[in-house]
Amino acid sequence: MKQGIHPENYRVVAFKDMSNENVFLCRSTVNTKETIEIDGESFPLYKVEISNTSHPFYTGKQKLVDTAGRVDKFMTRYKRK
């Protein structure tokens, strides 16, 4: 390994999946502004949109998010007559 190219500020960070509120701890160097209290200890908090607890590949469930009827609009526009 090359010397002097790896970060020195590794610490335990809480990652929170915003789609299902799951929190897991991992060592990271990510910059955070928020903290969270877990089991009486305070950890830096980093929010993620998706993790292994909510991703369709890992859960086996397909989740279709339809805002403002985009799928219906697409289907009516391109359906065969």
VEXZA-753050 format. One record per residue (C-alpha): residue in one letter; x, y, z. Coordinates in steps of 0.5 Angstrom, whole numbers, padded with zeros to 4 digits, always signed. Layout:
N
aXYZ ...
! end
This chain:
81
m+0000+0000+0000 k+0002+0007-0001 q+0004+0011+0005 g+0000+0018+0006 i-0006+0017+0001 h-0011+0014+0006 p-0015+0019+0010 e-0014+0019+0018 n-0020+0021+0020 y-0024+0015+0020 r-0030+0015+0026 v-0036+0011+0027 v-0042+0014+0023 a-0050+0013+0023 f-0053+0012+0017 k-0060+0013+0016 d-0064+0010+0011 m-0070+0015+0010 s-0075+0011+0006 n-0076+0006+0012 e-0072+0009+0018 n-0067+0004+0019 v-0060+0006+0022 f-0054+0002+0022 l-0047+0004+0024 c-0041+0004+0020 r-0034+0007+0020 s-0033+0013+0015 t-0030+0019+0013 v-0036+0023+0011 n-0038+0030+0013 t-0044+0031+0017 k-0048+0036+0021 e-0053+0032+0025 t-0052+0027+0030 i-0056+0022+0033 e-0057+0019+0040 i-0056+0011+0040 d-0056+0007+0046 g-0054+0013+0050 e-0048+0015+0045 s-0048+0020+0040 f-0046+0019+0033 p-0045+0023+0027 l-0051+0022+0022 y-0051+0021+0015 k-0058+0021+0011 v-0058+0016+0005 e-0064+0015+0000 i-0064+0008-0001 s-0060+0002+0003 n-0060-0006+0003 t-0066-0006+0007 s-0070-0002+0002 h-0067-0003-0005 p-0072-0008-0009 f-0066-0013-0011 y-0065-0014-0003 t-0072-0014-0001 g-0075-0018-0007 k-0081-0013-0007 q-0082-0008-0013 k-0084-0001-0011 l-0087+0003-0016 v-0087+0011-0014 d-0092+0015-0018 t-0092+0022-0017 a-0098+0026-0021 g-0100+0020-0025 r-0094+0020-0030 v-0095+0012-0031 d-0102+0013-0033 k-0100+0019-0037 f-0095+0015-0041 m-0099+0009-0042 t-0105+0013-0045 r-0100+0017-0049 y-0097+0011-0052 k-0102+0005-0052 r-0104+0002-0058 k-0110+0003-0061 
! end
